[in-house]
Amino acid sequence: MPSPSQLALLTSVTLYPLLLRLFSGPSPSPQRLSKSIKAISTLHSILLTTLALHVLKQPGWRIPAAGATAHLSPTTKFNVAGKDGYPDDAYNRLISARSEFANAVTAIEAGYLLQDSIALILEARAHGGAKQALDKTLLTHHVGIGTALLVLHYYIARGREAGIYVIIMFLLMNSSTPVLNLRWYLRTFARHRRRLIILADTAFVVAFFVARVWLVWKILREYGRFHGMGAWEAYWRALRIPCKLGTGALWAANLGWWVVMVGNLVGRSRNFTLGGQ
């Protein structure tokens, strides 16, 4: 019998295409198809953010701790050194805790990213196949994260998953997507609403910082707290090299995009104040 996460993955890859067909109709115009894709993106991001917040508060997380040493205080030497030079995370809920509900949430995200990758390609074709019609950055993001989540479910199926709590925390990055889509809609279909566009840009800059820059620091802080470390000390001393490289690259990229967005927002706001277009 399929597991809850497998059922969630199957439901996700089936339901989202049906929703796209329902929203866009049998022969949609390019504009209607784009609106439908963004509408589903907004609904999905709200759903995933709500589910992630809910599952993080659930008491049903379990920590197998097979062969673990014992409950370790932040001052325990083994907690700092570990078996291979890294802190022991056997009792750290961010790394070792498991939840069928959480696994199902990650499956919903994986299914969405899979179908939305196809939808983005179909959208570009509907707009004449122009290179500028395909959001390559978003497509690369979807393929990369979606593939990683599918690999995760390979391990889940074998009972070898780890870091699920952290992954659910990372899914909170979806919370900035509704503002992003509102910004897209105003820029595409209401270009004359300059004041609203500036307000949407400002809201997105704030939402992006909280959901995609500050959140990374928050996760590091929560991880480090278990080991009696601060966020940056945990990053340098506790994270294994693959996690350190991945987390550092993600944070640097998000911070870089945020700085660029702030600069663009300041320029557009000044132009608007001076009466420009």
C-alpha positions, 0 to 999 in steps of 0.5 A: 500500500502506498505511503501517505507521502507517495499518495501526496506526490501522486495527488499533487502531480495529478491535481495541479494539471487539472487545476490548470486546465480548469482555470485556463480552459481548453484553448486558452490565450497566452495571457489567460494561460499566464494568469492561470499559472500565476493563480495556481502558483499563488494558491500553492504558495499559500497552501504550502506556507500554511501546511509548513507552519502547521506541521512545524507546530505538530507534536507528532515528530519522532526522533529514532535516535538508534544507537544515540549516546544520550540526551546531550547538553550544549556543554557535553564534549561529544555534542561539540566534537561528535564522531567525525569532528561534527556535533552529534545531531542524533537528538537534534529535531532539525536533523533527526526528527521524522513525520509522515505529515511533513513527508507528505508536505514535501511531496506536494511541493515536489509534485507542484514543481514538476508540473509547473516546470512543464507549465512554464515551457508550455507558457513560453510556447504559447507566447510564440516560443520567444526566449524572453517568454521562458523564465529560465531562472525560475525553470532552473529553480524548479528543476533543481529543487524538484529533483532534490525533493524527488531524491529525498523521497527515494530516501523516505521510501527506504526510511533513511530520510534526514533533515525533514524539519529543516526542509519544512522550514525552508518551504516557508520561502513560499510565503513571498510568492503571492506578493511576487505574483501580484507584482507580476500582474500589476507590471503586466496588466496594469502598467499605468498604476504606477503607485500600486506597482511601487507599493507592490515592489516595496512589499516584495522587497520586505517579503523577500528579505524575511522569507529568503534572507532572514529565514536562513539565519533563523534556521542556522540560529535554531540549529546552533541553539541545540549545540550552544552556538550562535547562527554563524558559529553553527555555520562555520563549526557545525555544518558539514561541507555539503550543507555549508556550501549549499546554505552559503550559496543559497544565502549569498544568492538571495542576499545578492538578489535582494540588494539588486531589488532594493537598488532597482526599487530606489531608482524607480521610486526616485523616478516616480517622485520626479514624475518619470515613467 
